[in-house]
């Protein structure tokens, strides 16, 4: 999973990124809030670890911007800071952080919190995929509920591409319906008459 680390302290950023890479994460490091904002908008990044005090855009302001932008609103944000009062924690979480960890961080605590973030981000992505599938299914149902142009002779359906398809094929392509073929009693009686049975 891709993780962005934003910290203006190069030593802290190097220690943090080394820990994350040791847990098999794909890490990008930036050194200020503006670079973090740009990176998070350019490439899908499920998890971001942001320092509070950074030049340009600080951690809480970056959290607010990420939450306000639909493209980045679901990024899991861990705010990493030397500020350790409960008021600071509340302020950071209110700004949009999902979690909060103080410097200097305990490696095992960081590992546990990052793995929580990975679980949440993975579940979020699965949920988004399911919503997309549901929206596609609803679009297919709406298409079947709408007006269909059907040939009165051969019963083929005119598609959106202006070609003609067998009714069974069209419905199968736009729903989960499957077909089996049989013969109804009135058609059976007519067939018997046609064949002189």
Secondary structure, DSSP 4 states (H G I P E B T S, - for coil): -EEEEE-S-HHHHHHHHHHHHHTT-EEEEESSHHHHHHHHHHS--SEEEEESS-SSS-HHHHHHHHHHSTTTTT-EEEEEES--SHHHHHHHHHHT-SEEEESSPPHHHHHHHHHHHHHHHHHHHHHHHHHHHHHHHHHHHHHHHS---B-TTT--EE-TTS-EE-HHHHHHHTSS--------HHHHHHHHHHTT-
